């Protein structure tokens, strides 16, 4: 079941976020950058985002457990952006990410162009491309003190 995330979900969301991030980026980021991603700081960041309404959080719940989550925001009448899409390792490759992406597409409206940014070396880029994402703009981003190439994917529905 996909539902709107609430503060009580943050322990699970933060755990998935930090663990998945470290798994995905362990071959891309130096160890010191990976170590800077910690549960306390991520929890504070998520609490701030939810409190300020900066992003909408959605969780995928299976048998009472949070399997994954996505966060997104409307930019304007024409555009919306997915900021995060992460799943616990044991739930990856089973179609849940696809279901979450489709859910977010529905929430954000069929008339908006949807985009997301990811690190260019992210091995999950194949997933975005398989779901109709078109690679576009590139820019350098600073993550944990390291400059990396980022790439934007756009989805038109």
GIGI-V968721 format. One line per field, one symbol per residue. ss: DSSP state (A for helix, B for strand, O for the rest). phi: phi as a letter, one per 30 degrees, with the letter a starting at -180 (. if undefined). psi: psi as a letter, one per 40 degrees, with the letter a starting at -180 (. if undefined). A space follows every 10 residues. Layout:
ss: ???
phi: ???
psi: ???
This chain:
ss: OBBBOOAAAA AAAAAAAAAA AAAAAOOOOO AAAAAAOOAA AAAAAAAAAA AAOOOBBBBB BBOOBBBBBB BBBBOOOOBB BBBBBBBOAA AOOOOAAAAA AAAAAAAAOO OOBBBBBBBO OOOOAAAAAA OOOBBBBBBB BBBOOBBBBB BBBBBBO
phi: .cbddbeddd ededededdd ddddcdcccd eddddddbdd dddddddddd ddidbccbcc cbhicddaab baadcaecbb bccbabbeed cdicjddddd ddddedddjd ccdcbbcbde ddddeedddd cjdcdbebad bcbhicdbdc bcccbcc
psi: hhihiideed dddddddddd ddddededii ddddddhidd dddddddddd defdihhhih hhfeihdiii iiihdaddii hhdihiiide eieeeddddd dddddddehe eihhiiiihd eheedddddd eehhibiiih ihhfehhihi ihhhhh.
